[in-house]
Amino acid sequence: MSQTALMIIDVQKGLDDPSWGRRNNPGAESNIARLLAAWRQRRQPVIHIRHCSVAPNSPLRPELPGNAFKAEAQPLPGEKQFSKSVNSAFIGTGLAQYLEAQGISNLVMVGLTTDHCVSTSARMAANLGFVVTLIADATATFEREGPDGVLYSAEDIHNISLASLSGEFCKVRSTEAVLSELA
Amino acid sequence: MSQTALMIIDVQKGLDDPSWGRRNNPGAESNIARLLAAWRQRRQPVIHIRHCSVAPNSPLRPELPGNAFKAEAQPLPGEKQFSKSVNSAFIGTGLAQYLEAQGISNLVMVGLTTDHCVSTSARMAANLGFVVTLIADATATFEREGPDGVLYSAEDIHNISLASLSGEFCKVRSTEAVLSELA
């Protein structure tokens, strides 16, 4: 039977830097910690994705303290880690080949940020043939100014990103729904 | 010197089907036609992407009349075409290899829909190292219901999709700005 991996994307200290602007969903990390505990208890695969930015001013550059995982998403020895330098966890990483070799065709995705690395990784996973579930309250994003000069709130970007992904690329569910089903 | 290709994504008759719901930006096709005429006049490369859906009820299935390109985006003999069955124009198509072989590193993207196939293709193009310009008024999308039960308007989805893409994956420009620069 196919395994379901919990894929945790870019839950790194550098995303607490105030330069990113206002964020939504401050509870995302505690939901991620709950999901991670449940996956470990059931000995299901956990995959940690770490962003190693090549942008000159990013707090996620590999040599900076912001590159470290947050406490809620700290890998245990033996859990698989992949490092990436672009948004998609599938580019330059060998992740798709690893999942195929392990017989993992189902992915539960959580992490940061909803509309950048999570959305890009979910889109590409689905287009490569993986079955993706995205946990709405275990992701979050930041406010952004559009090319139209409007400042869009993190909440609006988050909700509309999920509307674009839902059904087309993934199922969108809540932490509670997934944990109840496991229990 | 590197060439700049105009990449036209999924401008197909089946996207006029009323089942998709309300759309924004009814002028997208006429802007695409203007850009296409300008690219042809300058003998710059044009790449047509056609969606061949494998979904049972999609009007974009290859055997249906909706699979045909709209008049504004009809390829000329000799213009390159790629067919895809997922959102990303780069999966299962050989498109990246073709662009590299042709020395094309700059892409100007237009087409349908902003948040599904255009966004996914722009994200993957950028993550593969191409320089992407997305033409805001030569793309459009449809209203969608989110997993939260809210019906988001096509205009809001379009604008927020561009806010998520802009700067991170591409430059967002207008048809007029690009045509003025070419002139």
Interface residues (C-beta under 8 A of the other chain):
Chain A: V86 N87 S88 I91 D115 H116 S119 T120 R123 M124 A126 N127 L128 A136 R144 E145 G146 P147 D148 V150 Y152 D156 I157 N159 I160 S161 L162 A163 S164 S166 E168 F169 V172 R173
Chain B: V86 N87 S88 I91 D115 H116 S119 T120 R123 M124 A126 N127 L128 A136 R144 E145 G146 P147 D148 V150 Y152 D156 I157 N159 I160 S161 L162 A163 S164 S166 E168 F169 V172 R173
